[in-house]
């Protein structure tokens, strides 16, 4: 069995075909890829497009007079980046009078690179009121730049901070109202993977070839300590 969480969505066909020819069952988890479904046994993944739309819908519900967004992207071409970026790009394109991307750069999931991106915007003097970071570590780096410049952030403050993945420490930042939103990328997939393997071991096709994980978005004004404990990773 080969469990695959792909860094990029494309370029997998030859590897999957080699695995299939060798009698190895490939099970995708966490992230989708662009490949013929006949080349893998099952897919237990997050809906990254939905993650992005859930986050952007939440941001739109804040009813700001204007949205000046620092968009910090993950590794380009990954399913997570494409889904989380796509939703924001669509919203900006459809409401360009109110929504503006101040800068859109990849920090490749890295906190220090994210801090540098935000620091560069601060140094430029361009106004912004939203940081949309595609994972928690990059949101953390962005906040470090805000703190260094004494720019307030969180609930009722100058800058809305958004992250993804729901690390426990990140959800605690929401509970403390230092951040505003965190989107879940559900990691609780092992029981589903084990079920698929058990079915294949028994000589059966998996009852469900594709399983899409149910995921939440957490708001700092409604998150509870139980949420931090139950959903934090």
VMD Tcl script that draws the C-alpha trace (Angstrom):
set ca {
  {0.00 0.00 0.00}
  {1.21 3.48 -0.85}
  {-0.38 6.41 0.99}
  {0.03 9.64 -0.95}
  {-0.47 13.24 0.16}
  {0.75 15.11 -2.88}
  {2.63 18.40 -2.77}
  {1.46 19.15 -6.33}
  {-1.69 18.11 -8.15}
  {-0.13 17.19 -11.50}
  {2.51 14.82 -12.84}
  {1.48 11.62 -11.08}
  {0.22 9.41 -13.90}
  {3.44 7.49 -14.61}
  {4.14 6.88 -10.91}
  {0.60 5.66 -10.31}
  {0.76 3.38 -13.35}
  {4.06 1.91 -12.16}
  {2.54 1.25 -8.73}
  {-0.51 -0.35 -10.30}
  {1.66 -2.58 -12.51}
  {3.59 -3.64 -9.41}
  {0.38 -4.59 -7.59}
  {0.62 -1.71 -5.12}
  {-2.62 -0.07 -4.04}
  {-2.36 3.73 -3.90}
  {-4.58 5.55 -1.42}
  {-4.73 9.32 -1.67}
  {-5.20 11.26 1.54}
  {-5.44 14.91 2.50}
  {-4.99 16.31 -1.01}
  {-6.47 15.60 -4.41}
  {-4.45 15.10 -7.60}
  {-5.23 15.40 -11.29}
  {-5.17 11.78 -12.37}
  {-7.46 9.08 -13.74}
  {-9.33 7.58 -10.74}
  {-8.67 4.10 -12.13}
  {-5.01 4.58 -11.16}
  {-5.66 4.68 -7.40}
  {-7.68 2.55 -5.01}
  {-9.31 5.26 -2.93}
  {-9.20 8.95 -2.07}
  {-9.77 10.30 1.45}
  {-9.28 14.02 1.05}
  {-10.25 17.55 1.97}
  {-12.36 19.71 -0.32}
  {-9.88 22.55 -0.69}
  {-12.22 24.56 -2.92}
  {-14.87 24.41 -0.22}
  {-12.31 25.44 2.41}
  {-11.57 28.55 0.37}
  {-15.20 29.42 -0.26}
  {-16.13 28.89 3.39}
  {-13.37 31.29 4.43}
  {-14.21 33.92 1.81}
  {-17.92 33.72 2.61}
  {-17.07 34.31 6.26}
  {-14.91 37.30 5.34}
  {-17.67 38.77 3.18}
  {-20.09 38.37 6.08}
  {-17.99 40.81 8.12}
  {-19.49 43.58 5.95}
  {-16.41 45.78 5.82}
  {-16.66 49.05 3.93}
  {-13.67 47.92 1.89}
  {-11.42 44.89 1.76}
  {-7.71 45.55 1.27}
  {-6.22 42.08 1.47}
  {-2.68 40.84 1.92}
  {-2.92 37.39 0.36}
  {-0.16 35.01 1.45}
  {-0.22 31.84 -0.62}
  {1.10 28.35 0.08}
  {3.18 26.21 -2.25}
  {1.98 27.06 -5.74}
  {0.22 24.24 -7.54}
  {-0.75 22.31 -4.43}
  {-4.42 21.45 -3.95}
  {-4.54 23.53 -0.78}
  {-3.11 26.61 -2.50}
  {-5.34 26.29 -5.55}
  {-8.52 25.87 -3.53}
  {-7.83 28.60 -0.99}
  {-6.52 31.05 -3.59}
  {-9.24 30.36 -6.12}
  {-12.10 31.38 -3.88}
  {-10.48 34.70 -2.98}
  {-9.51 35.41 -6.59}
  {-13.11 34.80 -7.67}
  {-14.49 37.14 -5.02}
  {-12.09 39.96 -5.88}
  {-12.87 39.58 -9.58}
  {-16.63 39.72 -8.96}
  {-16.54 42.70 -6.56}
  {-13.49 44.70 -7.56}
  {-15.06 47.98 -6.44}
  {-14.95 46.83 -2.82}
  {-12.30 44.10 -2.76}
  {-8.62 44.68 -3.55}
  {-5.55 42.47 -3.34}
  {-2.77 44.64 -1.89}
  {-0.22 41.93 -2.57}
  {-0.44 38.26 -3.50}
  {2.74 36.27 -2.92}
  {3.71 32.77 -1.95}
  {5.48 32.18 1.35}
  {5.53 28.42 0.66}
  {3.92 27.64 4.05}
  {6.83 29.42 5.80}
  {6.31 31.84 8.71}
  {9.47 33.87 8.14}
  {8.68 34.45 4.46}
  {5.16 35.52 5.41}
  {6.57 37.98 7.93}
  {8.80 39.47 5.24}
  {5.86 39.87 2.85}
  {3.78 41.73 5.42}
  {6.74 43.83 6.54}
  {7.27 44.89 2.94}
  {3.67 46.10 2.68}
  {3.96 47.95 5.97}
  {7.15 49.64 4.76}
  {5.40 50.68 1.53}
  {2.73 52.56 3.46}
  {-0.09 50.94 1.48}
  {-3.21 50.44 3.57}
  {-4.59 47.00 4.36}
  {-7.14 45.58 6.77}
  {-7.16 41.81 6.05}
  {-4.47 39.15 6.10}
  {-5.58 36.00 4.32}
  {-2.86 33.44 4.99}
  {-3.26 29.97 3.54}
  {-1.94 28.19 6.61}
  {-1.47 28.88 10.32}
  {2.31 29.21 10.24}
  {2.13 31.95 7.63}
  {-0.58 33.72 9.62}
  {1.74 33.54 12.63}
  {4.55 35.12 10.63}
  {2.22 37.84 9.38}
  {1.16 38.66 12.92}
  {4.80 38.94 13.98}
  {5.22 41.73 11.43}
  {2.07 43.46 12.70}
  {3.26 43.23 16.30}
  {6.65 44.67 15.40}
  {4.90 47.66 13.83}
  {2.39 48.03 16.69}
  {-0.55 47.36 14.36}
  {-3.53 45.92 16.20}
  {-5.15 42.70 14.99}
  {-8.00 40.40 15.92}
  {-11.55 40.99 17.06}
  {-12.49 44.66 16.92}
  {-8.98 45.67 15.90}
  {-7.40 47.20 12.78}
  {-6.52 44.02 10.87}
  {-8.50 40.80 10.39}
  {-6.22 37.74 10.55}
  {-7.21 34.50 8.84}
  {-5.40 31.17 8.77}
  {-6.04 27.52 7.87}
  {-5.36 24.07 9.37}
  {-6.61 24.50 12.95}
  {-3.42 23.85 14.86}
  {-4.29 23.92 18.55}
  {-2.10 26.96 19.19}
  {-3.81 28.77 16.30}
  {-7.29 28.04 17.64}
  {-6.07 29.38 20.99}
  {-5.21 32.63 19.18}
  {-8.84 32.74 18.06}
  {-10.08 32.02 21.57}
  {-7.89 34.89 22.82}
  {-9.35 37.00 19.97}
  {-5.91 37.81 18.53}
  {-6.94 36.18 15.24}
  {-10.37 36.23 13.61}
  {-10.83 33.03 11.58}
  {-9.26 29.62 11.09}
  {-10.35 27.10 8.46}
  {-10.15 23.43 9.24}
  {-8.20 21.00 7.08}
  {-9.47 17.82 8.70}
  {-6.58 15.53 9.67}
  {-8.71 12.78 11.21}
  {-8.44 10.42 8.26}
  {-6.61 7.36 9.57}
  {-9.73 5.40 10.51}
  {-11.05 5.77 6.96}
  {-7.70 4.72 5.48}
  {-7.64 1.64 7.72}
  {-11.16 0.70 6.64}
  {-10.14 0.92 2.97}
  {-7.08 -1.26 3.59}
  {-9.16 -3.83 5.48}
  {-11.61 -4.00 2.56}
  {-8.80 -4.41 0.03}
  {-7.12 -7.07 2.19}
  {-10.39 -8.98 2.17}
  {-10.38 -8.90 -1.63}
  {-13.17 -6.34 -1.92}
  {-13.38 -2.99 -3.61}
  {-13.71 -0.10 -1.10}
  {-17.35 0.66 -0.30}
  {-16.53 4.32 -0.96}
  {-13.77 5.12 -3.43}
  {-13.86 8.84 -2.62}
  {-14.44 10.25 0.86}
  {-14.58 14.02 1.30}
  {-13.88 15.09 4.87}
  {-16.40 17.34 6.58}
  {-14.68 20.56 7.67}
  {-15.51 23.64 9.72}
  {-14.52 27.27 9.80}
  {-13.98 28.79 13.24}
  {-14.84 32.39 14.19}
  {-13.07 34.05 17.11}
  {-16.36 35.45 18.40}
  {-17.99 32.01 18.73}
  {-15.16 29.50 19.26}
  {-15.08 27.73 22.63}
  {-12.39 26.10 24.74}
  {-13.97 22.74 23.88}
  {-13.51 23.53 20.17}
  {-9.81 24.17 20.77}
  {-9.48 20.86 22.58}
  {-11.59 18.79 20.19}
  {-10.50 20.20 16.83}
  {-7.00 21.53 17.46}
  {-4.14 19.46 16.07}
}
mol new
graphics top color blue
foreach p $ca { graphics top sphere $p radius 0.5 }
foreach p [lrange $ca 0 end-1] q [lrange $ca 1 end] { graphics top cylinder $p $q radius 0.2 }
display resetview
